Amino acid sequence: MSEEKVQEIDQSIENKPAPPSGPKRPEKEPQLENLDEIFKRISDDFSDVAPLQHIAQKFNVNPGQLVLGIIFVAFTLTIFGAGNLLVKILIGILYPAYMSVQCVKQKDDAKSKMWLSYWVIYLLMFLLDRVMWFAFHDLLQLYFPIKNMTLIWMYYPKTRGAIIIFDKLVLQLNQLGLLEKPKQKHE
């Protein structure tokens, strides 16, 4: 091959446009850099829970660490079958009751809707509890932790799952006509 042809090939390679790299991927959300940032976010989420703040201060720990510690102990107890009732009362009743009283005191409509939604869904879960247990008795070790995770998801300040479930439930009941006011007969 002549030297001229080699130079032509080299020039054509250099002048070729770069192949398209394909569609751009969306940028990922920034990842949590360390545990301290996770603890801080959880602390911020539960900043309005005065007893939690007092206990954390008394033991000189971050409130986020305390929350995660309580959740870890609760789930460890339920996985090993010890303290299911205690955990259920703590996670499902005591904390929500405290927060419900606080939102009534503060007259906060948004929080009132969230906690009212929580209690309606909690009541439905309570009524369906035996059926759910019977249906999932093979997964008994996971039933209580999953149930507790659902309760936490329902009231966690960032997820507010109770409102999501309640709104979908109310929407379905409206579509079925179960929430409409009965029409009165006029004679």
C-alpha positions as CSV (number, residue, x, y, z in Angstrom):
1,M,0.0,0.0,0.0
2,S,1.3,3.4,-0.9
3,E,2.1,5.9,1.7
4,E,-0.5,8.3,0.2
5,K,-3.3,5.8,0.7
6,V,-2.2,5.2,4.4
7,Q,-2.4,9.0,5.0
8,E,-5.8,9.2,3.3
9,I,-7.1,6.4,5.6
10,D,-5.6,8.1,8.7
11,Q,-7.2,11.4,7.7
12,S,-10.6,9.8,7.0
13,I,-10.5,8.1,10.4
14,E,-9.6,11.3,12.2
15,N,-12.3,13.3,10.4
16,K,-15.1,10.7,11.0
17,P,-17.7,12.0,13.4
18,A,-17.9,10.0,16.6
19,P,-20.7,7.4,16.6
20,P,-23.8,8.5,18.6
21,S,-23.5,7.4,22.2
22,G,-27.3,6.5,22.3
23,P,-30.0,8.1,24.4
24,K,-28.8,9.9,27.4
25,R,-29.5,8.2,30.7
26,P,-31.3,10.3,33.3
27,E,-29.0,11.4,36.0
28,K,-29.4,9.4,39.2
29,E,-30.5,11.1,42.4
30,P,-27.6,11.8,44.7
31,Q,-26.9,8.9,46.9
32,L,-26.7,9.1,50.7
33,E,-23.0,9.5,51.4
34,N,-22.9,8.1,54.9
35,L,-24.8,7.0,57.9
36,D,-24.7,10.4,59.5
37,E,-26.7,11.9,56.7
38,I,-29.3,9.1,57.0
39,F,-29.5,9.7,60.7
40,K,-29.9,13.5,60.1
41,R,-32.7,13.0,57.6
42,I,-34.6,10.6,59.9
43,S,-34.1,13.1,62.8
44,D,-35.5,15.9,60.7
45,D,-38.5,13.7,59.8
46,F,-39.3,13.1,63.5
47,S,-38.3,16.5,64.8
48,D,-41.8,17.2,66.0
49,V,-41.9,14.2,68.4
50,A,-40.9,15.7,71.7
51,P,-40.6,12.5,73.7
52,L,-38.3,11.1,71.1
53,Q,-36.1,14.2,71.2
54,H,-36.0,14.0,75.1
55,I,-35.0,10.4,75.1
56,A,-32.3,10.9,72.5
57,Q,-31.0,13.9,74.4
58,K,-31.0,11.9,77.7
59,F,-29.0,9.0,76.1
60,N,-26.8,11.5,74.1
61,V,-27.7,9.9,70.8
62,N,-29.0,11.3,67.5
63,P,-32.8,10.9,67.3
64,G,-32.3,9.2,63.9
65,Q,-30.2,6.6,65.6
66,L,-32.8,6.1,68.2
67,V,-35.6,5.7,65.6
68,L,-33.6,3.2,63.6
69,G,-32.6,1.4,66.8
70,I,-36.3,1.1,67.9
71,I,-37.3,-0.2,64.5
72,F,-34.4,-2.7,64.5
73,V,-35.3,-4.0,67.9
74,A,-39.0,-4.2,67.0
75,F,-38.4,-6.1,63.9
76,T,-35.9,-8.4,65.5
77,L,-38.4,-9.2,68.2
78,T,-41.2,-9.9,65.7
79,I,-39.0,-12.1,63.5
80,F,-38.2,-14.3,66.5
81,G,-41.8,-14.3,67.6
82,A,-41.2,-12.4,70.9
83,G,-43.1,-9.3,71.8
84,N,-45.4,-9.1,68.8
85,L,-48.2,-7.5,70.9
86,L,-45.8,-5.1,72.5
87,V,-44.3,-4.0,69.2
88,K,-47.8,-3.8,67.7
89,I,-48.9,-1.5,70.5
90,L,-45.8,0.6,70.3
91,I,-45.6,1.0,66.5
92,G,-49.3,0.8,65.6
93,I,-51.1,2.5,68.5
94,L,-48.9,4.5,71.0
95,Y,-46.9,6.6,68.5
96,P,-50.0,7.3,66.2
97,A,-52.1,8.1,69.2
98,Y,-49.5,10.6,70.5
99,M,-49.2,12.2,67.0
100,S,-53.0,12.4,66.7
101,V,-53.3,14.2,69.9
102,Q,-50.6,16.6,68.9
103,C,-52.3,17.5,65.6
104,V,-55.6,18.1,67.3
105,K,-53.8,20.5,69.8
106,Q,-52.1,22.3,66.9
107,K,-55.3,22.3,64.7
108,D,-53.3,21.2,61.7
109,D,-55.7,20.2,58.9
110,A,-53.1,18.4,56.8
111,K,-51.9,16.3,59.7
112,S,-55.4,15.7,60.9
113,K,-56.3,14.3,57.5
114,M,-53.3,12.0,57.6
115,W,-54.0,10.7,61.1
116,L,-57.7,10.3,60.5
117,S,-56.8,8.3,57.3
118,Y,-54.3,6.3,59.4
119,W,-56.9,5.3,62.0
120,V,-59.5,4.3,59.3
121,I,-57.0,2.1,57.5
122,Y,-55.7,0.7,60.9
123,L,-59.3,-0.2,61.8
124,L,-59.7,-2.0,58.5
125,M,-56.4,-3.8,59.0
126,F,-57.5,-4.8,62.5
127,L,-60.8,-6.2,61.2
128,L,-59.0,-8.1,58.4
129,D,-56.2,-9.2,60.7
130,R,-57.5,-12.7,61.4
131,V,-58.2,-13.3,57.8
132,M,-54.8,-12.1,56.8
133,W,-53.1,-14.2,59.5
134,F,-55.0,-17.3,58.3
135,A,-54.1,-16.6,54.6
136,F,-50.5,-16.0,55.4
137,H,-49.9,-18.4,58.3
138,D,-47.2,-20.1,56.2
139,L,-45.2,-16.9,56.2
140,L,-45.9,-16.2,59.9
141,Q,-42.4,-15.2,60.6
142,L,-42.6,-12.5,58.0
143,Y,-46.3,-11.6,58.5
144,F,-45.7,-9.4,61.6
145,P,-42.6,-7.6,60.3
146,I,-44.4,-6.9,57.0
147,K,-47.5,-5.7,58.9
148,N,-45.3,-3.4,61.1
149,M,-43.4,-2.1,58.1
150,T,-46.8,-1.3,56.5
151,L,-47.9,0.6,59.6
152,I,-44.7,2.7,59.6
153,W,-45.0,3.3,55.9
154,M,-48.6,4.6,56.6
155,Y,-47.5,7.3,59.0
156,Y,-43.9,8.0,58.0
157,P,-43.7,11.8,57.3
158,K,-42.1,11.3,53.9
159,T,-44.4,8.5,52.6
160,R,-47.8,9.3,54.3
161,G,-49.1,6.0,53.0
162,A,-52.3,6.2,54.9
163,I,-53.5,9.1,52.8
164,I,-52.6,7.2,49.6
165,I,-54.6,4.1,50.7
166,F,-57.4,6.2,52.0
167,D,-57.7,8.3,48.9
168,K,-57.7,5.2,46.7
169,L,-60.3,3.5,48.9
170,V,-62.6,6.5,49.0
171,L,-62.2,6.9,45.2
172,Q,-63.2,3.2,44.7
173,L,-66.1,3.5,47.1
174,N,-67.3,6.7,45.3
175,Q,-67.1,4.9,41.9
176,L,-69.3,2.1,43.4
177,G,-71.7,4.7,44.7
178,L,-71.4,3.6,48.3
179,L,-70.6,7.0,49.6
180,E,-73.4,8.9,47.8
181,K,-76.1,10.3,49.9
182,P,-79.3,8.3,49.4
183,K,-81.9,10.0,47.4
184,Q,-85.1,10.9,49.2
185,K,-88.4,10.1,47.7
186,H,-90.7,13.0,47.3
187,E,-94.3,12.4,47.2
